[in-house]
Structure formats: structure tokens, C-alpha cells
Amino acid sequence: MPLQTGSLLGLEHVYWGILIVIYPYLSGLVAGSFIVGALSKVFGAKQFEPLAKLAAIVTLALLLIAALAPLADARQPSRFLELYTRPHVPYAPMGLFPLIWTVYVLLALAETYFIFRQDNIYLADRAAGWRAVWHRWLTFGWRDVSPRAQRREHAILVVLAAFGILLAFAFHGYIGFIFGSLKARHLWSNPLMMPLFIVSAIVSGIALMILAYVTVVGGLVSRQAVDTGLVARLMNLLMWTIFVDLFLDLVDFLNAGVQAYTTGPTYAGFHAIFMGGPLTFMYWGLQLGFLTAAMILTFFPMVRRSRLGASITSLLVLVSVYAMRYDTVIGGQLQPKVSQGLVQYSPPWLGRDSVQTVVGVFAIAILLIALQLLLLPWDQTWIEYWTRHSR
């Protein structure tokens, strides 16, 4: 196996590599971005309404590729249909993934249809050429724009958003449940895993939407079109969610890293790996250090209202959450179960289960987002442009 070199005695390996790190990272971004997009629908936070369409685009793209990471990690990916045809549930908790993922994809597609329906009708009537045909096809024959139809459409979006939030918690929370229920790994067997994964998913989703909003609107529309008030409100929301995330990290540290609050093997493994071990910088520098720095930055009004400051803060958060996923997935496997020393792991740059594969997965996500930005009416300036230039 080219992934790893094994422990000092060569008896154990890191079986879940970097692609399994990426999977909960992507699913967390999906859950977090969906929740941000649903704020205006479910909770009546109309100040976040400008993010709804962009959040739907980002959520759908990341959701479609979320399954690629575990599929690429599988030894026989061609047999993925057996996840649907064999009775894995309730015998295997991981068998829930294809069920939740499939329902979530259908819900995201339905939300995308309804959230863009009226703009698609507008362009179907006013655009010309292939774009008129494309948007006419996207209406699926429902061209009613009466007040009654709009009220019905809004009610459907509220229901979809509310159900989607529950799916977001299930889609990402069950991953934390799987890690927390594996008693064979001392650093995974922790009831805090599920809330840690859910809260960090929300944190990463907010950060991603800040970065996406500043980049897409500022880059494709104009820098002046970026609403700094909206950015400031997102930063304020980010500040409070980071506070909860850091609190859970502190409780997790007390339960794993302080001997008085934990079992011997958990304490020993935590110290060997994160307190002077191979993941010390990843844990203290990237996971906790970057997250703390990001929260401090959110305290300053100048940073909250700055496109550059908000983008830097969001990048710090995204790196921190990735480090948290890495520390959890890889760090939990570095403590051997039967041999001595620590298991060693270094992801290869090329080949299977490599950095190259991870870059490819994210490249597909960027491509899907770019295609949706081209083909869906996500901004009023975009609509006006294609109305004039689609002949």
C-alpha cells in the first residue's frame, strides 16, 4: 500500500487516508452553506436573502462531489450500486450515507428549481437563441407568475429549507456519530464527536459563503456591488459560532488531553500525537490557532466590514476546520491498537489516495459552481446582461 509506512513494528496502517479527511470536510461545507442559505426562509432573517441563490449553487455543487471522495477511496468503486441494492441499514451505520445523500441531492435540485423559477421564466420570455430555449426548459412548463403562484412557491421553499436543515444535521452529524461510536479507537470514542462535527460544519459553511460572496459578486459583478453590511452580519454570525466551536474544543481537550478527565489510553494517545508528536502543529497551530485568530479578527468592526479582512478571516476558518478533520481522521489512527510506537502517515502527492486526487475533487467542485453561475440567473445584473446580449 503506497499510502503509509506503518507503525514502528509495521503491524498497523492508516486505512482511512486523506480522501476520508476530505469527505467530512466537504459534507460539512454542504451542511453549513445550506443552513446559511436557509436563514432567510426558515428563520425570517431577510438580511441574508441576497445569499440564498448563491448558497443554493454552492450547496448543489459540493453535494454532488461529496460522494466522490469515499468513492475514490473505495477499493472497488464500480460496485457502488450495491449500496442501494443490499440491505446495509440498520446493520451498517455507514449504509445511511447513500440514503441521506440521495434524498439531499433531490431536495437540493428541487430547491434550485423553485428558487430560480421566476427568473428563468423572465429570461425565457426576454432572452433569445439558445439561452431562451435553456431557460424555457428549466421552467418545466410551469410559467405561472401570479401572486398566488408566488405565495405557493415561497411556502414550498420554506418547507424545503426546513427539511433541508434537518437533512444537513443528519448528513454531517451521522459522520460524527460513526467516529464517536468506534470504541476500538480511543481518540474517536467520544460523545462530543457529533456536536463537534455539526458546529464546525456550520462555522465552515459561514466562512465559505463569505468567501464565495466576496469573490463571486466582487469578481463577476463589481467590487462596489459587495454589500459590506451583509458581510458584517455574516462575520458577526461567524464570531458566535466560532465561540461555540472553541468551547467544544476546550471540553474535548479536557476530556482527552488532561489526565484527570480521561482514561489512560486516551490521555497517552493524545499526548503522544498532539503534545509534541507528529500533529502538534496541525492541532495547536492550524486547528486551534487559526480558529482563535479568526475569532479575534471578527471582534474588530473594521475587519467585519472589509472585503479583504472578511476573506482572510474566512480562509483561516476553512484551514482550521480542515485541520480539525485531519486531526480527527488521521490522528485517531496514529495510536496503534496492538503494536508499540505511533503509526506513521504521509499522503502521497501523486496516484491513488493522493493530494492529486484531492485537488481533482475540488477542481470538479469549482467547475460545477462555474457552470451554474453561467447557466443560472443568480444575480440581477447577470439577468440584465443576458437579456441584452443573448442574441
C-alpha positions in Angstrom: 0.0 0.0 0.0 1.6 3.3 -1.1 -0.3 5.4 1.4 1.7 4.9 4.5 4.7 3.2 6.1 3.0 1.6 9.1 4.0 1.7 12.8 7.4 1.1 14.3 6.7 -2.6 14.2 5.0 -2.5 10.9 1.8 -4.1 12.2 -0.7 -1.3 11.6 -1.6 1.2 8.9 -3.7 4.3 8.4 -6.5 2.8 6.4 -8.7 5.9 6.1 -6.4 8.4 4.3 -6.7 11.9 3.0 -9.8 11.2 0.9 -11.7 10.3 4.0 -10.4 13.6 5.5 -11.9 15.4 2.6 -15.3 13.6 2.8 -16.4 15.1 6.2 -14.8 18.4 5.2 -17.0 18.6 2.0 -20.1 17.3 3.7 -19.6 20.0 6.4 -19.3 22.7 3.8 -22.5 21.4 2.2 -24.4 21.4 5.6 -23.1 24.8 6.6 -23.7 26.6 3.3 -27.2 25.2 3.1 -28.0 26.4 6.6 -26.8 29.9 5.7 -28.9 29.9 2.6 -32.0 28.8 4.6 -31.7 31.5 7.2 -34.0 33.9 5.3 -36.6 31.2 4.5 -36.9 29.4 7.8 -35.9 31.9 10.4 -37.1 35.1 8.6 -33.7 36.6 8.6 -34.3 38.7 5.4 -30.9 40.4 5.7 -29.4 37.1 4.4 -31.8 36.9 1.4 -29.2 38.0 -1.1 -27.2 34.9 -0.3 -30.0 32.4 -1.0 -29.3 31.8 -4.7 -25.5 31.7 -4.3 -25.9 29.3 -1.4 -28.1 27.0 -3.5 -25.4 27.0 -6.2 -22.6 26.2 -3.8 -24.6 23.6 -1.9 -25.6 21.7 -5.0 -22.1 21.7 -6.5 -20.4 20.5 -3.3 -23.2 18.0 -2.6 -22.7 16.4 -6.0 -19.0 15.8 -5.5 -19.2 14.9 -1.8 -19.7 11.3 -2.8 -16.6 11.3 -5.0 -14.1 11.3 -2.1 -15.3 8.0 -0.4 -15.9 6.6 -3.9 -12.3 7.3 -4.9 -11.1 5.7 -1.7 -13.1 2.5 -2.3 -11.1 -0.5 -3.5 -14.0 -1.4 -5.9 -15.9 1.8 -6.7 -17.6 0.1 -9.6 -19.8 -1.7 -7.0 -21.3 1.4 -5.6 -24.8 0.4 -6.8 -24.8 -2.3 -4.1 -25.1 0.5 -1.6 -28.6 0.8 -2.8 -29.5 -2.8 -3.6 -28.2 -4.5 -0.5 -29.8 -4.2 3.0 -27.0 -2.3 4.8 -29.3 -0.5 7.1 -29.6 -1.0 10.1 -26.6 -3.4 10.1 -24.0 -0.9 9.0 -24.4 2.8 10.1 -22.3 3.9 7.1 -25.0 2.5 4.9 -27.0 5.5 5.8 -24.8 7.7 3.6 -26.3 6.8 0.1 -29.8 7.2 1.5 -29.3 10.6 3.1 -27.1 11.8 0.2 -29.7 10.8 -2.4 -32.6 12.5 -0.6 -30.4 15.5 -0.1 -29.5 15.7 -3.8 -33.2 15.5 -4.7 -34.0 18.2 -2.2 -31.2 20.5 -3.4 -32.3 20.1 -7.0 -35.9 20.9 -6.1 -34.8 24.0 -4.1 -32.7 25.1 -7.1 -35.7 24.8 -9.4 -38.0 26.8 -7.2 -35.5 29.5 -6.2 -34.6 30.3 -9.8 -38.1 29.6 -11.4 -39.3 33.2 -11.7 -36.0 34.4 -13.1 -36.0 31.5 -15.6 -39.5 32.5 -16.7 -38.3 36.1 -17.2 -35.3 35.1 -19.3 -37.4 32.5 -21.3 -39.6 35.4 -22.4 -37.0 38.1 -22.9 -33.8 36.3 -24.0 -33.1 34.9 -27.4 -31.3 32.0 -29.0 -30.0 29.1 -27.0 -30.4 30.9 -23.7 -34.2 31.4 -24.2 -34.5 27.7 -25.0 -32.4 26.7 -22.0 -34.4 28.8 -19.5 -37.7 27.7 -21.1 -36.6 24.2 -20.4 -35.7 25.0 -16.8 -39.2 26.1 -16.1 -40.5 22.6 -16.8 -43.7 24.1 -18.2 -44.8 25.9 -15.1 -44.9 29.6 -16.3 -47.4 30.9 -13.7 -46.1 34.1 -12.0 -49.3 35.2 -10.4 -49.3 36.3 -6.7 -51.0 33.0 -5.8 -48.2 31.1 -7.5 -45.5 33.1 -5.8 -47.1 32.5 -2.4 -47.2 28.8 -3.1 -43.6 28.9 -4.3 -42.5 30.7 -1.1 -44.3 28.1 1.0 -42.6 25.2 -0.8 -39.2 26.9 -0.4 -39.8 27.3 3.4 -40.7 23.6 3.7 -37.7 22.5 1.6 -35.4 24.7 3.6 -36.7 23.4 7.0 -36.4 19.8 5.9 -33.0 20.6 4.4 -31.7 21.8 7.7 -32.7 18.5 9.3 -31.0 16.7 6.5 -27.9 18.9 6.9 -27.7 17.8 10.6 -28.2 14.2 9.6 -25.9 14.3 6.6 -23.0 15.6 8.6 -23.9 14.6 12.1 -24.0 10.9 11.4 -20.3 11.1 10.4 -19.5 12.4 13.9 -21.8 9.6 15.3 -19.8 7.0 13.4 -16.5 8.2 14.7 -17.8 8.6 18.2 -19.2 5.1 18.3 -16.0 3.3 17.3 -14.7 2.2 20.7 -11.7 0.5 19.1 -10.1 3.9 18.6 -9.5 5.7 21.9 -9.4 9.2 20.3 -12.6 8.6 18.4 -14.8 7.1 21.1 -16.1 10.4 22.3 -19.7 11.6 22.7 -18.6 15.1 21.7 -17.8 13.9 18.2 -21.3 14.6 16.8 -21.7 18.1 18.1 -18.1 19.0 17.3 -18.7 17.9 13.7 -22.0 19.8 13.4 -20.8 23.1 14.9 -17.6 23.1 12.9 -19.7 22.4 9.7 -21.8 25.5 10.4 -18.6 27.5 11.0 -17.0 26.3 7.8 -20.2 26.9 5.8 -20.5 30.5 7.0 -16.8 31.1 6.1 -17.3 29.6 2.7 -20.3 31.7 2.0 -18.4 34.9 3.0 -15.6 34.0 0.7 -17.9 32.9 -2.1 -20.0 36.1 -1.9 -17.0 38.4 -1.9 -15.2 36.5 -4.7 -18.2 35.9 -7.0 -20.0 39.2 -6.6 -16.9 41.3 -6.3 -15.2 39.4 -9.2 -18.1 38.9 -11.7 -20.3 41.9 -10.9 -18.2 44.6 -9.3 -16.4 45.3 -6.1 -18.9 48.1 -5.4 -21.7 45.6 -5.6 -20.5 43.7 -2.5 -22.7 44.7 0.4 -20.3 45.3 3.3 -23.3 45.4 5.7 -24.2 41.8 4.7 -20.6 40.8 5.1 -20.5 42.3 8.6 -23.7 40.4 9.6 -22.1 37.2 8.3 -18.9 37.9 10.3 -21.0 38.6 13.4 -22.7 35.2 12.9 -19.3 33.6 12.3 -18.0 35.1 15.6 -20.6 33.4 17.7 -20.4 30.1 16.0 -16.6 30.1 16.4 -17.1 30.8 20.1 -19.3 27.7 20.4 -16.8 25.7 18.4 -13.8 26.7 20.6 -15.8 25.9 23.7 -16.4 22.4 22.4 -12.7 22.1 21.5 -11.9 23.1 25.1 -14.2 20.5 26.5 -12.8 17.9 24.1 -9.3 18.8 25.3 -10.3 18.4 28.9 -11.8 15.0 28.1 -8.8 13.8 26.1 -5.7 15.7 27.0 -5.9 16.2 30.8 -5.3 13.0 32.7 -7.8 13.8 35.5 -10.7 13.8 33.0 -9.9 10.9 30.8 -8.9 7.2 30.6 -5.2 6.2 30.4 -5.1 5.1 26.8 -6.9 8.2 25.6 -4.6 10.5 27.6 -1.5 8.7 26.4 -2.5 8.7 22.8 -3.5 12.4 22.8 -0.2 13.4 24.4 1.9 11.2 22.0 0.2 12.6 18.9 -0.8 16.2 19.7 1.5 17.2 22.6 4.9 17.1 20.9 4.0 14.4 18.4 3.5 14.4 14.6 0.3 16.5 14.7 1.3 19.1 17.3 1.4 22.0 14.8 -1.7 20.8 13.0 -3.6 20.8 16.2 -2.3 23.8 18.1 -1.2 25.9 15.2 -3.8 25.3 12.4 -6.9 23.9 14.2 -6.9 26.0 17.4 -4.5 28.8 16.5 -6.2 29.8 13.2 -9.7 29.5 14.7 -8.7 31.7 17.7 -7.1 34.2 15.3 -10.2 34.2 13.2 -12.5 34.9 16.2 -10.2 37.7 17.4 -10.4 39.3 13.9 -14.2 39.2 14.0 -14.1 41.4 17.1 -13.0 44.4 15.0 -15.7 46.4 13.1 -13.2 47.5 10.5 -12.4 43.8 9.7 -16.1 42.8 9.7 -16.9 45.4 7.1 -13.8 44.9 5.0 -13.9 42.6 1.9 -10.2 41.7 2.4 -10.4 41.3 6.2 -13.5 39.1 5.9 -11.9 37.0 3.2 -8.7 36.4 5.3 -10.8 35.5 8.3 -12.8 33.0 6.2 -9.6 31.4 4.9 -8.3 31.0 8.4 -11.5 29.3 9.4 -11.6 27.0 6.4 -8.0 25.9 7.0 -8.8 25.4 10.7 -11.8 23.2 10.0 -9.8 21.1 7.5 -7.1 20.7 10.2 -9.8 19.5 12.6 -11.0 16.9 10.1 -7.3 15.8 9.5 -6.6 15.6 13.2 -9.7 13.6 13.8 -9.5 11.1 10.9 -5.7 10.7 10.7 -4.8 11.5 14.3 -7.2 8.9 15.7 -5.5 6.2 13.6 -1.9 7.1 14.6 -2.3 5.5 18.0 -1.8 1.8 17.4 -4.1 -0.8 18.9 -1.8 -3.8 19.2 1.8 -2.6 18.5 4.2 -0.1 20.0 5.1 3.5 19.0 3.0 5.5 16.6 1.6 4.7 13.2 3.2 6.9 10.5 1.3 8.5 7.7 2.3 10.8 4.9 -0.1 11.3 2.0 1.5 10.8 -1.5 1.5 13.7 -4.0 0.5 11.5 -7.0 -1.5 8.4 -7.6 -4.4 6.8 -5.7 -5.5 8.3 -2.4 -3.1 11.3 -3.0 -3.1 15.1 -2.9 -3.5 14.9 -6.7 -6.9 13.2 -6.2 -8.0 15.8 -3.6 -7.1 18.6 -6.0 -9.1 16.9 -8.7 -12.2 16.6 -6.5 -12.0 20.3 -5.6 -11.4 21.2 -9.3 -14.7 19.4 -10.2 -16.5 21.4 -7.5 -15.2 24.7 -8.9 -16.2 23.6 -12.4 -19.7 22.8 -11.3 -20.0 26.2 -9.5 -18.7 28.0 -12.6 -21.2 26.2 -14.8 -24.1 27.0 -12.6 -23.0 30.7 -12.4 -23.1 30.7 -16.2 -26.4 28.9 -16.7 -28.5 30.0 -13.8 -29.8 33.6 -13.1 -28.0 34.2 -9.8 -27.8 38.0 -9.9 -30.0 40.8 -11.3 -27.0 42.3 -13.2 -26.4 38.9 -14.7 -30.1 38.7 -15.8 -30.0 42.2 -17.4 -26.7 41.3 -19.2 -28.0 38.1 -20.8 -31.3 39.8 -21.7 -29.3 42.3 -23.8 -26.6 40.0 -25.1 -28.2 36.6 -25.7 -29.0 37.2 -29.4 
